[in-house]
Amino acid sequence: MRFLLDSCVSGQLKQALTAEGHDVEWCGDWPQDPGDGAVLAYAHEQRRVLLTLDKDFGELAILKGAPHAGILRLSGLRLAEHASSTLAVLDRHGAELEQGALITVTPGRLRIRHPR
């Protein structure tokens, strides 16, 4: 799967996903942060699922109708849980993400919003 990791996500997650064979780009490697709208637009143009800790992307996608190629948001998890939680979601719901779902993972809970 193709991912764009928001700059707020640890580079360790990039390594974990790459080790599993995923194509991963990390905004932390970019020279500057272009802003949430530009990050979401880039992920959509490149057909990359956006992985973030930031709820603003969901608001852009849901409230403002910004196009996206799927969003996975991790919320309230410890850094040590990011990789295992992400890989578990991909195992169970990867196809939904590729179809443009917005998935939020919190401790003990998973919310999936399917595209219309």
C-alpha positions as CSV (number, residue, x, y, z in Angstrom):
1,M,0.0,0.0,0.0
2,R,1.1,3.6,-0.6
3,F,1.3,5.9,2.4
4,L,2.0,9.5,3.1
5,L,2.9,10.0,6.8
6,D,2.1,13.4,8.2
7,S,5.1,15.2,9.8
8,C,3.6,14.7,13.3
9,V,4.0,10.9,12.9
10,S,7.3,9.4,14.0
11,G,9.8,8.4,11.4
12,Q,9.9,5.0,13.2
13,L,6.6,4.2,11.7
14,K,8.0,4.9,8.2
15,Q,10.6,2.2,8.9
16,A,8.1,-0.3,10.2
17,L,5.8,0.1,7.2
18,T,8.7,0.0,4.8
19,A,9.9,-3.2,6.4
20,E,6.5,-4.7,5.7
21,G,6.8,-3.8,2.0
22,H,4.7,-0.7,1.9
23,D,5.6,2.4,-0.2
24,V,6.0,5.2,2.3
25,E,6.7,8.9,2.0
26,W,7.1,11.0,5.2
27,C,6.4,14.7,5.3
28,G,9.1,15.0,7.9
29,D,11.6,14.5,5.0
30,W,10.2,17.5,3.2
31,P,12.1,20.8,3.4
32,Q,9.0,22.6,4.9
33,D,5.5,21.9,5.9
34,P,3.1,23.2,3.1
35,G,0.0,23.1,5.4
36,D,-2.7,20.5,5.9
37,G,-4.7,21.3,2.7
38,A,-1.6,20.9,0.5
39,V,-0.6,17.7,2.3
40,L,-4.0,16.2,1.8
41,A,-4.1,17.3,-1.8
42,Y,-0.7,15.7,-2.4
43,A,-1.7,12.4,-0.8
44,H,-4.8,12.4,-3.0
45,E,-2.9,13.2,-6.2
46,Q,-0.3,10.5,-5.4
47,R,-3.0,8.0,-4.4
48,R,-1.4,7.6,-0.9
49,V,-3.3,6.9,2.3
50,L,-2.6,9.7,4.7
51,L,-1.5,8.5,8.1
52,T,-1.7,11.2,10.8
53,L,-2.3,12.0,14.5
54,D,-4.1,15.2,13.5
55,K,-7.9,15.4,13.5
56,D,-7.8,18.4,11.1
57,F,-7.5,16.1,8.1
58,G,-10.7,14.4,8.9
59,E,-12.4,17.7,9.2
60,L,-11.0,18.8,5.8
61,A,-12.3,15.6,4.3
62,I,-15.7,15.4,6.0
63,L,-16.8,18.9,6.6
64,K,-15.1,20.6,3.6
65,G,-15.3,17.7,1.2
66,A,-11.6,17.7,0.3
67,P,-10.8,14.7,-1.8
68,H,-8.5,12.1,-0.3
69,A,-7.2,8.6,-0.9
70,G,-8.0,7.3,2.6
71,I,-7.0,8.6,6.0
72,L,-5.8,6.6,9.0
73,R,-5.7,8.6,12.2
74,L,-4.0,7.4,15.4
75,S,-5.3,9.1,18.5
76,G,-4.3,8.6,22.1
77,L,-1.9,5.7,21.5
78,R,1.5,5.5,22.9
79,L,4.3,5.8,20.4
80,A,5.3,2.2,21.0
81,E,1.7,1.2,19.9
82,H,1.7,3.1,16.5
83,A,3.3,0.4,14.4
84,S,1.5,-2.6,15.8
85,S,-1.9,-0.7,15.7
86,T,-1.3,0.4,12.1
87,L,-0.3,-3.0,10.9
88,A,-3.3,-4.6,12.6
89,V,-5.7,-2.1,10.9
90,L,-4.0,-2.8,7.6
91,D,-4.5,-6.5,8.1
92,R,-8.2,-6.2,8.8
93,H,-9.2,-3.0,7.0
94,G,-6.6,-2.3,4.3
95,A,-9.0,-2.8,1.4
96,E,-11.3,-0.2,3.0
97,L,-8.5,2.3,3.3
98,E,-7.6,1.8,-0.3
99,Q,-11.2,2.5,-1.2
100,G,-11.0,5.9,0.6
101,A,-12.2,5.1,4.1
102,L,-11.4,7.4,7.0
103,I,-10.3,5.2,10.0
104,T,-9.6,6.5,13.5
105,V,-7.8,4.3,16.0
106,T,-8.0,5.0,19.7
107,P,-7.2,2.8,22.6
108,G,-9.8,0.0,22.6
109,R,-11.8,1.5,19.7
110,L,-11.8,1.7,15.9
111,R,-14.1,4.0,13.9
112,I,-14.5,3.6,10.2
113,R,-16.2,6.1,7.9
114,H,-16.7,4.7,4.4
115,P,-16.6,7.0,1.4
116,R,-19.9,8.0,-0.1
